[in-house]
Structure formats: structure tokens, C-alpha cells
Amino acid sequence: MDGQRFLVTGGAGYVGSHLVLTLVQRGAQVVILDNMRQGHQAAVPDGIELVQAEVGDRRRLAEVFAAWKFDAVFHFAALSLVGESMRDPLRYCIDNPSNSLILADAAVKAGCMKFVLSSTAALFGFPKQIPIDEDAEVAPVSAYGESKLMAERGLAWADRVHGLRSASLRYFNAAGADPGALIGEDHEPETHLIPLAIGAALGTRPPLTVFGTDYPTPDGTCIRDYIHVLDLADAHIRVLDRLTTASCRYNIGNGTGYSVREVMDAVERIGGRPVPHELGPRRPGDPAVLVASSAKLRAETGWTPRFGALDDIVRTAWDWHSKHPRGFDDRA
Ligand code: UFG
């Protein structure tokens, strides 16, 4: 990727920083745009340009696109909490689509015609069929899912009218960390299962609450498709070639589902300690099973996950959290 330059919004955040690391390792140049509310300075590699700004700030965007010429834009910066989106749906439905489309507009005006959007499995709501492929009905049951769908739809119009080629990547459950434990997951507040289970085992967080044990699954807990952040990063880079000819959308997961109990078992196996926990009621809005079909991504881009096994994902997360029990604060 030598000689190529990319704009990565949200590049100091969890998934974005793993893409930045991968791009840098492959010889690309990167400019990060991040408002640093969820981003971490310590997640930004030395020598990488960081523009601290809001994605929706048209004037700053115009300056960024005037200062550098980009081969593509990767857009991660967004509100991303399902629960929060149900308390403040308008904020999600206003901010996520409008920021995405303001960014797309700036890219088009600058002649940068490749755009990769972080989208989500939350588009599919309560799916009728598992695994979920790209033709599954889109029917979000959260304002978060709706907000990403609105962004995808706006981008489709930007393609039709302006020729902006976009890839909408519907992530399933992003998890894991850089195996060198240089960077990893550090959200505030943290709501995701794997960091909460590891934190409980390490004693840095309270006991985990298992949200529901009466789902129609073999052990009664919810099943999800956990996908390693570096496999996500690799998919982002592979889809760039597809954008030479047309816009595209892909579901990205490992294609295997694991229950909450299986995740807890994996944490106990890898960490060699129990996961203190209590059994609680269902969390509203949680589908029983979400598993991706990534057959299209595999067939069309040659993508194949390096971290296909749950233990491999959990091991990288365990290494990160045990080396940095207070997240990036330990590195500042
Ligand atoms: N869970 C618990 N206890 C917790 C946290 C989670 O039992 O304290 C359970 C949830 O009920 C769910 C599973 O663990 O069954 C995974 O939950 P996460 O909160 O880690 O992830 P979600 O599946 O809710 O959501 C994630 C992303 C969303 C995205 C979705 C798509 O956070 O942005 O995956 O699959 F939309």
C-alpha cells in the first residue's frame, strides 16, 4: 500500500485504531480525524497526523481534504451504543446519518470517490434466518441500527448521482485486540461482553451479569458471532479493490455463533480463573441469535479470518486487558 493515503475518522477508537495499525504496517499513509471523546491519544501510532475535529464540521473537513489527497475514506466515528440509542433515538438518527453524509459530501467535492462505512448487524433486527446474508431483510429494532441504515441509503444516492463508490460493512460482534497488546478495547462506559467478562475475572470490574438464560438456544443464553478487529481491518482493505467498479455491502462475521456461557467458558480457559457472575433478566432488544454469512465477502475478496476460533479472539483480548487493566491510562 506504499504511496497510498487514507483518511480514517474515529481512527483513535477501538476498531478504527486497529485499521490504522494495519494500514501503517502495510506502508500506507494515514490521517486520523477524531473528536477524541472515545478515542485515545495512546492508540495513535507515532508520526501519524491526528486532526481533532468533529466529522460534521464542514469547514474543518474542507481544510483536511484541501491539505491532503486521499485514495479512500474509512468512516468509523459514530455513536454506537444500542441501549443509549433507545434513550436518545433522535440524537442517533440525526448525528450518525448526517455526519456520514457530510463526510461523503466533502469527499465527493474533493474528488475522493471511495468510501468505506462502518455499518452493523443491528440493521437486521430480529432476523428471520440464520446465518444472515446480504439479502436478508433489513428491519432495525434500535435507533442505532436505523441510523446506520439511513447512512447506507444516503451513500447509495451519492453513488447513483455522483459516482461515490461505497462499501457498507455490517460488523457482527467486534472483539479481540492487537496480539502484541499495543492497542485494544477501552470504552467508557464499557457495555460489551468480552471486556466485561475478562474484567470480572481479573477483578478490575464487578461480577458479570448474564442477560437472560431463557432464550431458545441450547444453553439458554444469547448466541453471537464474534469477529476479531484485525480480521475486520483486513476486510476493510480488501474491499477497496471492489470499489474500483461498484459500491458493495458485506456482512462480516466468522460464521460461527457462541453463547454467552461459551464466551465465559473461553475466558475461564484462557485466563485460568473463574468469571464471577450473576444471572439476570433479558436485556431488551437482544435477539436470541445473530450469526453472519460472510460467504459473499470470502468469495469476492478472498477474505478469510485469521482469528476464526473464539479462544484465539479471547486470548488477544485477555492479553490486552491483563497487561493494561486500566486501558490506555496505563500507557499514557
Ligand atoms: N451480555 C451479557 N452481559 C453483559 C453484556 C452483554 O450477558 O454485561 C450479552 C448480551 O446480552 C449479548 C451478548 O452478551 O447476548 C453480546 O453483547 P454485547 O453488548 O457485547 O454486543 P451486542 O450483540 O449487543 O452488540 C454488538 C455491538 C452493536 C452491534 C451488534 C451487532 O455492540 O453495536 O453487536 O451484532 F450492533
Residues whose N, C-alpha, C, O or C-beta is under 5 A from the ligand:
A	BS01	UFG	S80 T120 A121 A122 Y171 F172 N173 T191 H192 L193 L196 T209 V210 F211 C222 R224 V260 R283 D286 L290
